[in-house]
């Protein structure tokens, strides 16, 4: 019980501090932009909208936990500075991705390019401002990394990891945009690297981890990244809009192939997929049609299959923590984080 | 004569070295991308196309000259590493700008989003790949800056300057995209900061310049940046496609307001602007109509007025070099560079 409370406390502390720091940072950036070019401050407003609308702050949490796991004495406050940079990187990637995917909603509000469409009748101008706001968020992420209070050599190692993480995300996004058949690689690059492996390694670098501790974190992060993706796949169909910020059955309507659809199609011959076929990839399917297709995914056992796989991956991740490179508090934190990432509703 | 030869030699040496380094870097990045995600290497190809098509390499030249002017003993080879980073930053900005401006040509070949349109029938997918290729080029620029062989503290100062420069460019681009009336500020942010002031300060930082030398470089860079923009304005109408890579009369056809158009409209009452009015902002104006409008810009004295202003600004810039903070070789180089930036045909 004490352990659970301490994990809850850690999660809340990181999230609260990240939220507060983000608000302060954005306020200072808006003032800075107004000094440089008053009319252009609306570019900061796009960054602010997506950043402050409240994210789950997973990446700062993962980063801080890895840092703590290898460096029990390290200041949580310092590591949060790098976590805030990851959140701006996330804002940048979400802004560009939403435009590329033509997603109109994010975190329960309009996507950034959609915000600009409300202000500019010319759609291309609005889209251009969206891309520019993303570019600006990316530069902010770098600025925050440069300001993270670590010894210069560790900070530079961290910046190099930042570079690797970005390259992987872009290549993964390329596979996504071009609907490449290698969905597993796409997920590894977009989610595994960026949500789990990247933040773990960044935290480890800033915490001055040994090479063995880094290897152990990668071993823990690999199944965890895949489990995270499976949870995303489930939420894409069974998630509640109030918590995910996206319409229920979103992936069915969008015709998004993922582990759930794969499991279903393996289990049910084409001739028997009735309601699923009527709704999958049909942008104008009704809510009733979407619900019927989702029901089929449950009845066929596809949902249970993915849940089972997810649980196995979570256990495999946690098993990798049983090595001497982590302190006990850190091991408990990383276990708690595995649960947070896979047992979630948003 | 000896001085002119030495400047020519410097310009050639920097350009040749930058070209060779860029080719090597891109080759290594393509191999790296293939290891991470073979199919995604086409993203590197977009970056390669615009980067290796041959630019004028102004920014590395400016950076290296500033570095030399404050540090006669410094290795030109080291400073070129940072110059190569500026070229990748330039690739990133050109890729995104061309898409925002819907420019189809760049450096005498197709813009990057246009290259992808040749491979993907879906225009939005092609545009998305263009944006992604720009994002990748930006990360490459950071990687190159991180690898520039300077003491860590100077490199970090350089990275911070990199951040400031990017923020200014985005805010300037915002003014451009939204057709803001403050054209002077737009040019200062897009051209002054990014082509002249930014590279000068980066070179000075890496060369460990004194605060006085930095101030002197800013004083020199300010009129020079404005002169550079005036030359750009002239080339936008009177430039030769073979050297500028853009169609002659491009700015007239595009209806781009700049110093030349302003001078003309100040000199000629609206009722007497015949051929100009027929061609300005008309995308389908014929080459003959464009030539007639350009002729009016000459006859009215608008062209001569801009040339005169440009020459005055060039002299004002060079006058600022007459301070004790620069070594004689560096002073000669910076004078040569002022001439290169304002007396150019591309």
Contacts between the chains, C-beta under 8 A, distances in Angstrom:
chain1	res1	chain2	res2	distance
A	32	B	167	7.6
A	33	B	167	7.7
A	33	B	171	6.1
A	36	B	167	7.1
A	36	B	168	6.3
A	36	B	171	5.3
A	36	B	189	7.1
A	37	B	171	4.3
A	37	B	172	7.2
A	37	B	174	7.2
A	37	B	175	6.2
A	37	B	182	7.7
A	37	B	185	6.0
A	37	B	189	6.4
A	39	B	174	7.7
A	39	B	175	6.7
A	39	B	178	7.4
A	39	B	180	5.6
A	39	B	182	7.3
A	40	B	170	7.9
A	40	B	171	4.1
A	40	B	172	8.0
A	40	B	174	4.1
A	40	B	175	6.1
A	40	B	180	7.9
A	42	B	174	7.6
A	43	B	170	6.5
A	43	B	171	6.7
A	43	B	174	5.0
A	96	B	131	6.2
A	96	B	132	7.7
A	96	B	135	6.7
A	99	B	128	7.8
A	99	B	131	7.6
A	100	B	124	7.9
A	100	B	128	4.1
A	100	B	131	7.0
A	100	B	132	7.6
A	102	B	124	7.2
A	120	B	178	7.5
A	124	B	100	7.9
A	124	B	102	7.2
A	125	B	177	6.0
A	125	B	178	6.7
A	128	B	99	7.8
A	128	B	100	4.1
A	128	B	177	4.9
A	129	B	174	6.9
A	129	B	177	6.4
A	129	B	178	7.5
A	131	B	96	6.2
A	131	B	99	7.7
A	131	B	100	7.0
A	131	B	131	5.9
A	132	B	96	7.6
A	132	B	100	7.5
A	132	B	170	5.6
A	132	B	173	6.0
A	132	B	174	6.0
A	132	B	177	6.9
A	135	B	96	6.6
A	135	B	138	7.4
A	135	B	166	7.7
A	135	B	170	5.6
A	136	B	167	7.0
A	136	B	170	4.9
A	138	B	135	7.4
A	138	B	138	6.7
A	139	B	163	5.8
A	139	B	166	4.4
A	139	B	167	5.9
A	139	B	170	7.2
A	142	B	142	6.6
A	142	B	159	7.5
A	142	B	162	7.8
A	142	B	163	5.8
A	143	B	160	7.7
A	143	B	163	4.7
A	146	B	156	6.6
A	146	B	159	5.7
A	146	B	160	5.9
A	146	B	163	6.8
A	152	B	152	4.7
A	152	B	153	6.7
A	152	B	156	6.3
A	153	B	152	6.7
A	155	B	156	7.7
A	156	B	146	6.6
A	156	B	152	6.3
A	156	B	155	7.7
A	156	B	156	7.7
A	159	B	142	7.5
A	159	B	146	5.7
A	159	B	159	7.7
A	160	B	143	7.8
A	160	B	146	6.0
A	162	B	142	7.8
A	163	B	139	5.8
A	163	B	142	5.8
A	163	B	143	4.7
A	163	B	146	6.8
A	166	B	135	7.7
A	166	B	139	4.4
A	167	B	32	7.6
A	167	B	33	7.7
A	167	B	36	7.1
A	167	B	136	7.0
A	167	B	139	5.9
A	168	B	36	6.3
A	170	B	40	7.9
A	170	B	43	6.5
A	170	B	132	5.6
A	170	B	135	5.6
A	170	B	136	4.9
A	170	B	139	7.2
A	171	B	33	6.2
A	171	B	36	5.3
A	171	B	37	4.3
A	171	B	40	4.1
A	171	B	43	6.7
A	172	B	37	7.2
A	172	B	40	8.0
A	173	B	132	5.9
A	174	B	37	7.2
A	174	B	39	7.6
A	174	B	40	4.1
A	174	B	42	7.6
A	174	B	43	5.1
A	174	B	129	6.9
A	174	B	132	6.0
A	175	B	37	6.2
A	175	B	39	6.7
A	175	B	40	6.0
A	177	B	125	6.0
A	177	B	128	4.9
A	177	B	129	6.4
A	177	B	132	6.9
A	178	B	39	7.4
A	178	B	120	7.6
A	178	B	125	6.7
A	178	B	129	7.5
A	180	B	39	5.6
A	180	B	40	7.9
A	182	B	37	7.7
A	182	B	39	7.2
A	185	B	37	6.0
A	189	B	36	7.1
A	189	B	37	6.4
